[in-house]
Amino acid sequence: MVISANGNLSRFEGFGLPVVADSVAGFQGPLAGMEAGLEWVAAHCPGVTWALTVPGDTPFIPLDLVQRLAALWKEAPSAS
């Protein structure tokens, strides 16, 4: 897991996860955060072919979301 954030990044130190800021200036919105996260994955996890992003301020994201999506992909890999 990686946290995408801007401003005072140290406020997330307690989570023990990497924290990345937007790589484009001017607080361009959520897509800039997704880009920064994907850049981090590309730099630090070269064997990874899939990445999932979810908003941190959305309640009720299923804890098994990755497993559920992977299971669906196994059923219909051509849908990707």
PDB file of N, CA, C and O in Angstrom:
ATOM      1  N   MET A   1       0.836  -1.180   0.000  1.00  0.00           N
ATOM      2  CA  MET A   1       0.000   0.000   0.000  1.00  0.00           C
ATOM      3  C   MET A   1       0.876   1.237   0.000  1.00  0.00           C
ATOM      4  O   MET A   1       1.959   1.255   0.584  1.00  0.00           O
ATOM      5  N   VAL A   2       0.391   2.254  -0.657  1.00  0.00           N
ATOM      6  CA  VAL A   2       1.056   3.549  -0.735  1.00  0.00           C
ATOM      7  C   VAL A   2      -0.005   4.611  -0.493  1.00  0.00           C
ATOM      8  O   VAL A   2      -1.126   4.504  -0.989  1.00  0.00           O
ATOM      9  N   ILE A   3       0.350   5.628   0.267  1.00  0.00           N
ATOM     10  CA  ILE A   3      -0.573   6.741   0.516  1.00  0.00           C
ATOM     11  C   ILE A   3      -0.190   7.898  -0.396  1.00  0.00           C
ATOM     12  O   ILE A   3       0.971   8.306  -0.434  1.00  0.00           O
ATOM     13  N   SER A   4      -1.148   8.418  -1.116  1.00  0.00           N
ATOM     14  CA  SER A   4      -0.949   9.613  -1.931  1.00  0.00           C
ATOM     15  C   SER A   4      -1.513  10.790  -1.156  1.00  0.00           C
ATOM     16  O   SER A   4      -2.684  10.798  -0.778  1.00  0.00           O
ATOM     17  N   ALA A   5      -0.661  11.790  -0.922  1.00  0.00           N
ATOM     18  CA  ALA A   5      -1.097  12.947  -0.139  1.00  0.00           C
ATOM     19  C   ALA A   5      -0.268  14.164  -0.527  1.00  0.00           C
ATOM     20  O   ALA A   5       0.777  14.041  -1.164  1.00  0.00           O
ATOM     21  N   ASN A   6      -0.738  15.315  -0.143  1.00  0.00           N
ATOM     22  CA  ASN A   6      -0.011  16.564  -0.338  1.00  0.00           C
ATOM     23  C   ASN A   6       0.004  17.329   0.975  1.00  0.00           C
ATOM     24  O   ASN A   6      -0.690  16.964   1.924  1.00  0.00           O
ATOM     25  N   GLY A   7       0.788  18.377   1.023  1.00  0.00           N
ATOM     26  CA  GLY A   7       0.886  19.166   2.249  1.00  0.00           C
ATOM     27  C   GLY A   7       1.868  18.533   3.206  1.00  0.00           C
ATOM     28  O   GLY A   7       2.957  18.123   2.805  1.00  0.00           O
ATOM     29  N   ASN A   8       1.494  18.450   4.465  1.00  0.00           N
ATOM     30  CA  ASN A   8       2.352  17.904   5.518  1.00  0.00           C
ATOM     31  C   ASN A   8       2.298  16.374   5.471  1.00  0.00           C
ATOM     32  O   ASN A   8       1.423  15.758   6.079  1.00  0.00           O
ATOM     33  N   LEU A   9       3.233  15.776   4.752  1.00  0.00           N
ATOM     34  CA  LEU A   9       3.224  14.322   4.586  1.00  0.00           C
ATOM     35  C   LEU A   9       3.522  13.584   5.888  1.00  0.00           C
ATOM     36  O   LEU A   9       3.151  12.419   6.033  1.00  0.00           O
ATOM     37  N   SER A  10       4.183  14.240   6.830  1.00  0.00           N
ATOM     38  CA  SER A  10       4.542  13.570   8.088  1.00  0.00           C
ATOM     39  C   SER A  10       3.315  13.166   8.898  1.00  0.00           C
ATOM     40  O   SER A  10       3.423  12.322   9.787  1.00  0.00           O
ATOM     41  N   ARG A  11       2.165  13.742   8.615  1.00  0.00           N
ATOM     42  CA  ARG A  11       0.954  13.373   9.375  1.00  0.00           C
ATOM     43  C   ARG A  11       0.536  11.927   9.129  1.00  0.00           C
ATOM     44  O   ARG A  11      -0.307  11.394   9.851  1.00  0.00           O
ATOM     45  N   PHE A  12       1.117  11.294   8.121  1.00  0.00           N
ATOM     46  CA  PHE A  12       0.794   9.903   7.804  1.00  0.00           C
ATOM     47  C   PHE A  12       1.868   8.922   8.268  1.00  0.00           C
ATOM     48  O   PHE A  12       1.749   7.724   8.009  1.00  0.00           O
ATOM     49  N   GLU A  13       2.915   9.399   8.948  1.00  0.00           N
ATOM     50  CA  GLU A  13       4.014   8.534   9.384  1.00  0.00           C
ATOM     51  C   GLU A  13       3.545   7.372  10.237  1.00  0.00           C
ATOM     52  O   GLU A  13       4.116   6.284  10.156  1.00  0.00           O
ATOM     53  N   GLY A  14       2.530   7.572  11.044  1.00  0.00           N
ATOM     54  CA  GLY A  14       2.036   6.541  11.944  1.00  0.00           C
ATOM     55  C   GLY A  14       1.487   5.308  11.241  1.00  0.00           C
ATOM     56  O   GLY A  14       1.337   4.260  11.868  1.00  0.00           O
ATOM     57  N   PHE A  15       1.188   5.411   9.966  1.00  0.00           N
ATOM     58  CA  PHE A  15       0.663   4.268   9.226  1.00  0.00           C
ATOM     59  C   PHE A  15       1.762   3.309   8.787  1.00  0.00           C
ATOM     60  O   PHE A  15       1.478   2.159   8.451  1.00  0.00           O
ATOM     61  N   GLY A  16       3.009   3.763   8.785  1.00  0.00           N
ATOM     62  CA  GLY A  16       4.116   2.907   8.381  1.00  0.00           C
ATOM     63  C   GLY A  16       4.105   2.533   6.913  1.00  0.00           C
ATOM     64  O   GLY A  16       4.627   1.484   6.537  1.00  0.00           O
ATOM     65  N   LEU A  17       3.522   3.373   6.085  1.00  0.00           N
ATOM     66  CA  LEU A  17       3.430   3.124   4.647  1.00  0.00           C
ATOM     67  C   LEU A  17       4.161   4.231   3.894  1.00  0.00           C
ATOM     68  O   LEU A  17       4.303   5.337   4.416  1.00  0.00           O
ATOM     69  N   PRO A  18       4.626   3.954   2.683  1.00  0.00           N
ATOM     70  CA  PRO A  18       5.211   5.026   1.877  1.00  0.00           C
ATOM     71  C   PRO A  18       4.154   6.090   1.589  1.00  0.00           C
ATOM     72  O   PRO A  18       2.986   5.775   1.365  1.00  0.00           O
ATOM     73  N   VAL A  19       4.577   7.345   1.598  1.00  0.00           N
ATOM     74  CA  VAL A  19       3.688   8.464   1.286  1.00  0.00           C
ATOM     75  C   VAL A  19       4.290   9.215   0.111  1.00  0.00           C
ATOM     76  O   VAL A  19       5.450   9.624   0.166  1.00  0.00           O
ATOM     77  N   VAL A  20       3.521   9.401  -0.943  1.00  0.00           N
ATOM     78  CA  VAL A  20       4.002  10.117  -2.124  1.00  0.00           C
ATOM     79  C   VAL A  20       3.137  11.347  -2.368  1.00  0.00           C
ATOM     80  O   VAL A  20       1.918  11.326  -2.195  1.00  0.00           O
ATOM     81  N   ALA A  21       3.804  12.408  -2.773  1.00  0.00           N
ATOM     82  CA  ALA A  21       3.102  13.642  -3.133  1.00  0.00           C
ATOM     83  C   ALA A  21       2.920  13.672  -4.645  1.00  0.00           C
ATOM     84  O   ALA A  21       3.597  12.950  -5.377  1.00  0.00           O
ATOM     85  N   ASP A  22       2.011  14.504  -5.100  1.00  0.00           N
ATOM     86  CA  ASP A  22       1.795  14.667  -6.538  1.00  0.00           C
ATOM     87  C   ASP A  22       3.112  15.021  -7.221  1.00  0.00           C
ATOM     88  O   ASP A  22       3.916  15.777  -6.675  1.00  0.00           O
ATOM     89  N   SER A  23       3.329  14.484  -8.396  1.00  0.00           N
ATOM     90  CA  SER A  23       4.542  14.791  -9.149  1.00  0.00           C
ATOM     91  C   SER A  23       4.349  16.000 -10.062  1.00  0.00           C
ATOM     92  O   SER A  23       5.309  16.477 -10.667  1.00  0.00           O
ATOM     93  N   VAL A  24       3.128  16.493 -10.165  1.00  0.00           N
ATOM     94  CA  VAL A  24       2.855  17.710 -10.935  1.00  0.00           C
ATOM     95  C   VAL A  24       2.494  18.820  -9.954  1.00  0.00           C
ATOM     96  O   VAL A  24       1.858  18.569  -8.930  1.00  0.00           O
ATOM     97  N   ALA A  25       2.891  20.014 -10.260  1.00  0.00           N
ATOM     98  CA  ALA A  25       2.671  21.148  -9.358  1.00  0.00           C
ATOM     99  C   ALA A  25       1.228  21.643  -9.417  1.00  0.00           C
ATOM    100  O   ALA A  25       0.515  21.422 -10.395  1.00  0.00           O
ATOM    101  N   GLY A  26       0.826  22.307  -8.360  1.00  0.00           N
ATOM    102  CA  GLY A  26      -0.430  23.031  -8.364  1.00  0.00           C
ATOM    103  C   GLY A  26      -1.653  22.282  -7.881  1.00  0.00           C
ATOM    104  O   GLY A  26      -2.771  22.726  -8.139  1.00  0.00           O
ATOM    105  N   PHE A  27      -1.490  21.173  -7.195  1.00  0.00           N
ATOM    106  CA  PHE A  27      -2.629  20.421  -6.668  1.00  0.00           C
ATOM    107  C   PHE A  27      -3.688  20.216  -7.753  1.00  0.00           C
ATOM    108  O   PHE A  27      -4.769  20.803  -7.701  1.00  0.00           O
ATOM    109  N   GLN A  28      -3.363  19.385  -8.725  1.00  0.00           N
ATOM    110  CA  GLN A  28      -4.193  19.187  -9.912  1.00  0.00           C
ATOM    111  C   GLN A  28      -5.399  18.278  -9.686  1.00  0.00           C
ATOM    112  O   GLN A  28      -6.191  18.075 -10.605  1.00  0.00           O
ATOM    113  N   GLY A  29      -5.550  17.737  -8.499  1.00  0.00           N
ATOM    114  CA  GLY A  29      -6.720  16.923  -8.220  1.00  0.00           C
ATOM    115  C   GLY A  29      -6.394  15.449  -8.076  1.00  0.00           C
ATOM    116  O   GLY A  29      -5.225  15.063  -8.091  1.00  0.00           O
ATOM    117  N   PRO A  30      -7.429  14.618  -7.935  1.00  0.00           N
ATOM    118  CA  PRO A  30      -7.251  13.199  -7.649  1.00  0.00           C
ATOM    119  C   PRO A  30      -6.445  12.435  -8.704  1.00  0.00           C
ATOM    120  O   PRO A  30      -5.700  11.518  -8.358  1.00  0.00           O
ATOM    121  N   LEU A  31      -6.579  12.792  -9.966  1.00  0.00           N
ATOM    122  CA  LEU A  31      -5.827  12.063 -10.991  1.00  0.00           C
ATOM    123  C   LEU A  31      -4.326  12.269 -10.841  1.00  0.00           C
ATOM    124  O   LEU A  31      -3.550  11.372 -11.170  1.00  0.00           O
ATOM    125  N   ALA A  32      -3.900  13.430 -10.353  1.00  0.00           N
ATOM    126  CA  ALA A  32      -2.479  13.667 -10.111  1.00  0.00           C
ATOM    127  C   ALA A  32      -1.983  12.759  -8.992  1.00  0.00           C
ATOM    128  O   ALA A  32      -0.848  12.285  -9.035  1.00  0.00           O
ATOM    129  N   GLY A  33      -2.811  12.517  -8.006  1.00  0.00           N
ATOM    130  CA  GLY A  33      -2.449  11.588  -6.941  1.00  0.00           C
ATOM    131  C   GLY A  33      -2.358  10.162  -7.436  1.00  0.00           C
ATOM    132  O   GLY A  33      -1.471   9.412  -7.028  1.00  0.00           O
ATOM    133  N   MET A  34      -3.268   9.785  -8.314  1.00  0.00           N
ATOM    134  CA  MET A  34      -3.213   8.443  -8.899  1.00  0.00           C
ATOM    135  C   MET A  34      -1.943   8.284  -9.732  1.00  0.00           C
ATOM    136  O   MET A  34      -1.290   7.242  -9.689  1.00  0.00           O
ATOM    137  N   GLU A  35      -1.603   9.319 -10.483  1.00  0.00           N
ATOM    138  CA  GLU A  35      -0.379   9.277 -11.283  1.00  0.00           C
ATOM    139  C   GLU A  35       0.844   9.099 -10.386  1.00  0.00           C
ATOM    140  O   GLU A  35       1.717   8.285 -10.686  1.00  0.00           O
ATOM    141  N   ALA A  36       0.912   9.847  -9.297  1.00  0.00           N
ATOM    142  CA  ALA A  36       2.044   9.733  -8.378  1.00  0.00           C
ATOM    143  C   ALA A  36       2.132   8.329  -7.795  1.00  0.00           C
ATOM    144  O   ALA A  36       3.223   7.773  -7.670  1.00  0.00           O
ATOM    145  N   GLY A  37       1.001   7.764  -7.442  1.00  0.00           N
ATOM    146  CA  GLY A  37       0.987   6.407  -6.913  1.00  0.00           C
ATOM    147  C   GLY A  37       1.456   5.385  -7.933  1.00  0.00           C
ATOM    148  O   GLY A  37       2.225   4.482  -7.601  1.00  0.00           O
ATOM    149  N   LEU A  38       1.002   5.518  -9.168  1.00  0.00           N
ATOM    150  CA  LEU A  38       1.418   4.598 -10.222  1.00  0.00           C
ATOM    151  C   LEU A  38       2.900   4.760 -10.549  1.00  0.00           C
ATOM    152  O   LEU A  38       3.577   3.778 -10.854  1.00  0.00           O
ATOM    153  N   GLU A  39       3.407   5.987 -10.487  1.00  0.00           N
ATOM    154  CA  GLU A  39       4.845   6.210 -10.682  1.00  0.00           C
ATOM    155  C   GLU A  39       5.639   5.509  -9.587  1.00  0.00           C
ATOM    156  O   GLU A  39       6.690   4.923  -9.847  1.00  0.00           O
ATOM    157  N   TRP A  40       5.122   5.575  -8.346  1.00  0.00           N
ATOM    158  CA  TRP A  40       5.808   4.905  -7.240  1.00  0.00           C
ATOM    159  C   TRP A  40       5.825   3.395  -7.473  1.00  0.00           C
ATOM    160  O   TRP A  40       6.859   2.753  -7.285  1.00  0.00           O
ATOM    161  N   VAL A  41       4.709   2.832  -7.873  1.00  0.00           N
ATOM    162  CA  VAL A  41       4.645   1.397  -8.146  1.00  0.00           C
ATOM    163  C   VAL A  41       5.633   1.019  -9.249  1.00  0.00           C
ATOM    164  O   VAL A  41       6.349   0.026  -9.120  1.00  0.00           O
ATOM    165  N   ALA A  42       5.680   1.790 -10.318  1.00  0.00           N
ATOM    166  CA  ALA A  42       6.594   1.491 -11.423  1.00  0.00           C
ATOM    167  C   ALA A  42       8.046   1.527 -10.971  1.00  0.00           C
ATOM    168  O   ALA A  42       8.855   0.721 -11.430  1.00  0.00           O
ATOM    169  N   ALA A  43       8.388   2.452 -10.076  1.00  0.00           N
ATOM    170  CA  ALA A  43       9.766   2.596  -9.613  1.00  0.00           C
ATOM    171  C   ALA A  43      10.156   1.563  -8.566  1.00  0.00           C
ATOM    172  O   ALA A  43      11.316   1.154  -8.508  1.00  0.00           O
ATOM    173  N   HIS A  44       9.209   1.136  -7.738  1.00  0.00           N
ATOM    174  CA  HIS A  44       9.537   0.280  -6.593  1.00  0.00           C
ATOM    175  C   HIS A  44       9.058  -1.167  -6.710  1.00  0.00           C
ATOM    176  O   HIS A  44       9.474  -2.015  -5.921  1.00  0.00           O
ATOM    177  N   CYS A  45       8.207  -1.457  -7.662  1.00  0.00           N
ATOM    178  CA  CYS A  45       7.633  -2.797  -7.809  1.00  0.00           C
ATOM    179  C   CYS A  45       7.639  -3.192  -9.283  1.00  0.00           C
ATOM    180  O   CYS A  45       6.575  -3.308  -9.892  1.00  0.00           O
ATOM    181  N   PRO A  46       8.819  -3.401  -9.864  1.00  0.00           N
ATOM    182  CA  PRO A  46       8.888  -3.599 -11.310  1.00  0.00           C
ATOM    183  C   PRO A  46       8.121  -4.806 -11.836  1.00  0.00           C
ATOM    184  O   PRO A  46       7.756  -4.812 -13.011  1.00  0.00           O
ATOM    185  N   GLY A  47       7.863  -5.812 -11.036  1.00  0.00           N
ATOM    186  CA  GLY A  47       7.140  -6.983 -11.509  1.00  0.00           C
ATOM    187  C   GLY A  47       5.632  -6.860 -11.441  1.00  0.00           C
ATOM    188  O   GLY A  47       4.921  -7.762 -11.887  1.00  0.00           O
ATOM    189  N   VAL A  48       5.133  -5.780 -10.900  1.00  0.00           N
ATOM    190  CA  VAL A  48       3.690  -5.607 -10.734  1.00  0.00           C
ATOM    191  C   VAL A  48       3.061  -5.199 -12.059  1.00  0.00           C
ATOM    192  O   VAL A  48       3.527  -4.267 -12.715  1.00  0.00           O
ATOM    193  N   THR A  49       2.014  -5.892 -12.445  1.00  0.00           N
ATOM    194  CA  THR A  49       1.321  -5.566 -13.691  1.00  0.00           C
ATOM    195  C   THR A  49      -0.044  -4.922 -13.459  1.00  0.00           C
ATOM    196  O   THR A  49      -0.630  -4.362 -14.386  1.00  0.00           O
ATOM    197  N   TRP A  50      -0.549  -4.997 -12.241  1.00  0.00           N
ATOM    198  CA  TRP A  50      -1.843  -4.409 -11.899  1.00  0.00           C
ATOM    199  C   TRP A  50      -1.682  -3.564 -10.642  1.00  0.00           C
ATOM    200  O   TRP A  50      -0.908  -3.907  -9.748  1.00  0.00           O
ATOM    201  N   ALA A  51      -2.413  -2.467 -10.580  1.00  0.00           N
ATOM    202  CA  ALA A  51      -2.450  -1.631  -9.380  1.00  0.00           C
ATOM    203  C   ALA A  51      -3.888  -1.176  -9.173  1.00  0.00           C
ATOM    204  O   ALA A  51      -4.616  -0.930 -10.136  1.00  0.00           O
ATOM    205  N   LEU A  52      -4.281  -1.069  -7.946  1.00  0.00           N
ATOM    206  CA  LEU A  52      -5.638  -0.644  -7.608  1.00  0.00           C
ATOM    207  C   LEU A  52      -5.552   0.648  -6.813  1.00  0.00           C
ATOM    208  O   LEU A  52      -4.762   0.755  -5.875  1.00  0.00           O
ATOM    209  N   THR A  53      -6.349   1.610  -7.178  1.00  0.00           N
ATOM    210  CA  THR A  53      -6.428   2.846  -6.404  1.00  0.00           C
ATOM    211  C   THR A  53      -7.836   2.965  -5.831  1.00  0.00           C
ATOM    212  O   THR A  53      -8.823   2.645  -6.493  1.00  0.00           O
ATOM    213  N   VAL A  54      -7.904   3.428  -4.601  1.00  0.00           N
ATOM    214  CA  VAL A  54      -9.196   3.693  -3.968  1.00  0.00           C
ATOM    215  C   VAL A  54      -9.078   5.012  -3.212  1.00  0.00           C
ATOM    216  O   VAL A  54      -8.014   5.329  -2.680  1.00  0.00           O
ATOM    217  N   PRO A  55     -10.156   5.779  -3.161  1.00  0.00           N
ATOM    218  CA  PRO A  55     -10.118   7.032  -2.412  1.00  0.00           C
ATOM    219  C   PRO A  55     -10.106   6.760  -0.911  1.00  0.00           C
ATOM    220  O   PRO A  55     -10.837   5.902  -0.415  1.00  0.00           O
ATOM    221  N   GLY A  56      -9.275   7.496  -0.208  1.00  0.00           N
ATOM    222  CA  GLY A  56      -9.160   7.310   1.237  1.00  0.00           C
ATOM    223  C   GLY A  56     -10.335   7.855   2.024  1.00  0.00           C
ATOM    224  O   GLY A  56     -10.501   7.519   3.197  1.00  0.00           O
ATOM    225  N   ASP A  57     -11.146   8.682   1.407  1.00  0.00           N
ATOM    226  CA  ASP A  57     -12.271   9.281   2.130  1.00  0.00           C
ATOM    227  C   ASP A  57     -13.607   8.635   1.789  1.00  0.00           C
ATOM    228  O   ASP A  57     -14.662   9.224   2.023  1.00  0.00           O
ATOM    229  N   THR A  58     -13.562   7.429   1.239  1.00  0.00           N
ATOM    230  CA  THR A  58     -14.786   6.714   0.897  1.00  0.00           C
ATOM    231  C   THR A  58     -15.044   5.629   1.933  1.00  0.00           C
ATOM    232  O   THR A  58     -14.201   4.755   2.133  1.00  0.00           O
ATOM    233  N   PRO A  59     -16.186   5.672   2.587  1.00  0.00           N
ATOM    234  CA  PRO A  59     -16.466   4.633   3.581  1.00  0.00           C
ATOM    235  C   PRO A  59     -16.892   3.323   2.915  1.00  0.00           C
ATOM    236  O   PRO A  59     -17.357   3.302   1.775  1.00  0.00           O
ATOM    237  N   PHE A  60     -16.724   2.270   3.638  1.00  0.00           N
ATOM    238  CA  PHE A  60     -17.251   0.952   3.261  1.00  0.00           C
ATOM    239  C   PHE A  60     -16.597   0.321   2.031  1.00  0.00           C
ATOM    240  O   PHE A  60     -17.245  -0.446   1.320  1.00  0.00           O
ATOM    241  N   ILE A  61     -15.333   0.629   1.769  1.00  0.00           N
ATOM    242  CA  ILE A  61     -14.620  -0.093   0.716  1.00  0.00           C
ATOM    243  C   ILE A  61     -14.432  -1.512   1.236  1.00  0.00           C
ATOM    244  O   ILE A  61     -13.901  -1.687   2.333  1.00  0.00           O
ATOM    245  N   PRO A  62     -14.843  -2.519   0.496  1.00  0.00           N
ATOM    246  CA  PRO A  62     -14.733  -3.898   0.987  1.00  0.00           C
ATOM    247  C   PRO A  62     -13.270  -4.272   1.273  1.00  0.00           C
ATOM    248  O   PRO A  62     -12.382  -3.981   0.472  1.00  0.00           O
ATOM    249  N   LEU A  63     -13.036  -4.904   2.394  1.00  0.00           N
ATOM    250  CA  LEU A  63     -11.687  -5.326   2.750  1.00  0.00           C
ATOM    251  C   LEU A  63     -11.151  -6.383   1.792  1.00  0.00           C
ATOM    252  O   LEU A  63      -9.938  -6.546   1.661  1.00  0.00           O
ATOM    253  N   ASP A  64     -12.038  -7.089   1.133  1.00  0.00           N
ATOM    254  CA  ASP A  64     -11.622  -8.126   0.187  1.00  0.00           C
ATOM    255  C   ASP A  64     -11.765  -7.671  -1.271  1.00  0.00           C
ATOM    256  O   ASP A  64     -11.926  -8.503  -2.165  1.00  0.00           O
ATOM    257  N   LEU A  65     -11.709  -6.377  -1.512  1.00  0.00           N
ATOM    258  CA  LEU A  65     -11.911  -5.850  -2.859  1.00  0.00           C
ATOM    259  C   LEU A  65     -10.916  -6.424  -3.857  1.00  0.00           C
ATOM    260  O   LEU A  65     -11.309  -6.813  -4.956  1.00  0.00           O
ATOM    261  N   VAL A  66      -9.642  -6.484  -3.501  1.00  0.00           N
ATOM    262  CA  VAL A  66      -8.630  -7.007  -4.427  1.00  0.00           C
ATOM    263  C   VAL A  66      -8.921  -8.466  -4.756  1.00  0.00           C
ATOM    264  O   VAL A  66      -8.853  -8.866  -5.918  1.00  0.00           O
ATOM    265  N   GLN A  67      -9.239  -9.253  -3.752  1.00  0.00           N
ATOM    266  CA  GLN A  67      -9.529 -10.669  -3.986  1.00  0.00           C
ATOM    267  C   GLN A  67     -10.754 -10.836  -4.878  1.00  0.00           C
ATOM    268  O   GLN A  67     -10.769 -11.696  -5.758  1.00  0.00           O
ATOM    269  N   ARG A  68     -11.767 -10.030  -4.658  1.00  0.00           N
ATOM    270  CA  ARG A  68     -12.986 -10.125  -5.457  1.00  0.00           C
ATOM    271  C   ARG A  68     -12.730  -9.739  -6.915  1.00  0.00           C
ATOM    272  O   ARG A  68     -13.230 -10.393  -7.830  1.00  0.00           O
ATOM    273  N   LEU A  69     -11.953  -8.681  -7.127  1.00  0.00           N
ATOM    274  CA  LEU A  69     -11.638  -8.277  -8.492  1.00  0.00           C
ATOM    275  C   LEU A  69     -10.764  -9.321  -9.179  1.00  0.00           C
ATOM    276  O   LEU A  69     -10.956  -9.609 -10.360  1.00  0.00           O
ATOM    277  N   ALA A  70      -9.811  -9.887  -8.451  1.00  0.00           N
ATOM    278  CA  ALA A  70      -8.950 -10.927  -9.031  1.00  0.00           C
ATOM    279  C   ALA A  70      -9.775 -12.155  -9.419  1.00  0.00           C
ATOM    280  O   ALA A  70      -9.534 -12.757 -10.465  1.00  0.00           O
ATOM    281  N   ALA A  71     -10.731 -12.521  -8.595  1.00  0.00           N
ATOM    282  CA  ALA A  71     -11.581 -13.671  -8.896  1.00  0.00           C
ATOM    283  C   ALA A  71     -12.407 -13.411 -10.158  1.00  0.00           C
ATOM    284  O   ALA A  71     -12.563 -14.298 -10.996  1.00  0.00           O
ATOM    285  N   LEU A  72     -12.928 -12.208 -10.285  1.00  0.00           N
ATOM    286  CA  LEU A  72     -13.695 -11.867 -11.486  1.00  0.00           C
ATOM    287  C   LEU A  72     -12.813 -11.888 -12.724  1.00  0.00           C
ATOM    288  O   LEU A  72     -13.248 -12.326 -13.789  1.00  0.00           O
ATOM    289  N   TRP A  73     -11.576 -11.420 -12.594  1.00  0.00           N
ATOM    290  CA  TRP A  73     -10.660 -11.421 -13.735  1.00  0.00           C
ATOM    291  C   TRP A  73     -10.344 -12.857 -14.156  1.00  0.00           C
ATOM    292  O   TRP A  73     -10.235 -13.142 -15.349  1.00  0.00           O
ATOM    293  N   LYS A  74     -10.198 -13.754 -13.192  1.00  0.00           N
ATOM    294  CA  LYS A  74      -9.933 -15.156 -13.521  1.00  0.00           C
ATOM    295  C   LYS A  74     -11.102 -15.779 -14.301  1.00  0.00           C
ATOM    296  O   LYS A  74     -10.900 -16.657 -15.141  1.00  0.00           O
ATOM    297  N   GLU A  75     -12.304 -15.321 -14.017  1.00  0.00           N
ATOM    298  CA  GLU A  75     -13.492 -15.835 -14.716  1.00  0.00           C
ATOM    299  C   GLU A  75     -13.565 -15.306 -16.151  1.00  0.00           C
ATOM    300  O   GLU A  75     -14.047 -16.007 -17.041  1.00  0.00           O
ATOM    301  N   ALA A  76     -13.098 -14.091 -16.379  1.00  0.00           N
ATOM    302  CA  ALA A  76     -13.198 -13.487 -17.717  1.00  0.00           C
ATOM    303  C   ALA A  76     -11.970 -12.623 -18.000  1.00  0.00           C
ATOM    304  O   ALA A  76     -12.082 -11.399 -18.065  1.00  0.00           O
ATOM    305  N   PRO A  77     -10.802 -13.244 -18.170  1.00  0.00           N
ATOM    306  CA  PRO A  77      -9.577 -12.453 -18.371  1.00  0.00           C
ATOM    307  C   PRO A  77      -9.601 -11.607 -19.631  1.00  0.00           C
ATOM    308  O   PRO A  77      -8.888 -10.606 -19.701  1.00  0.00           O
ATOM    309  N   SER A  78     -10.389 -11.969 -20.619  1.00  0.00           N
ATOM    310  CA  SER A  78     -10.445 -11.175 -21.841  1.00  0.00           C
ATOM    311  C   SER A  78     -11.167  -9.842 -21.639  1.00  0.00           C
ATOM    312  O   SER A  78     -11.124  -8.976 -22.513  1.00  0.00           O
ATOM    313  N   ALA A  79     -11.824  -9.675 -20.504  1.00  0.00           N
ATOM    314  CA  ALA A  79     -12.544  -8.438 -20.241  1.00  0.00           C
ATOM    315  C   ALA A  79     -11.604  -7.317 -19.810  1.00  0.00           C
ATOM    316  O   ALA A  79     -12.032  -6.166 -19.724  1.00  0.00           O
ATOM    317  N   SER A  80     -10.336  -7.620 -19.536  1.00  0.00           N
ATOM    318  CA  SER A  80      -9.413  -6.588 -19.062  1.00  0.00           C
ATOM    319  C   SER A  80      -8.843  -5.733 -20.129  1.00  0.00           C
ATOM    320  O   SER A  80      -8.054  -4.832 -19.842  1.00  0.00           O
TER     321      SER A  80
END
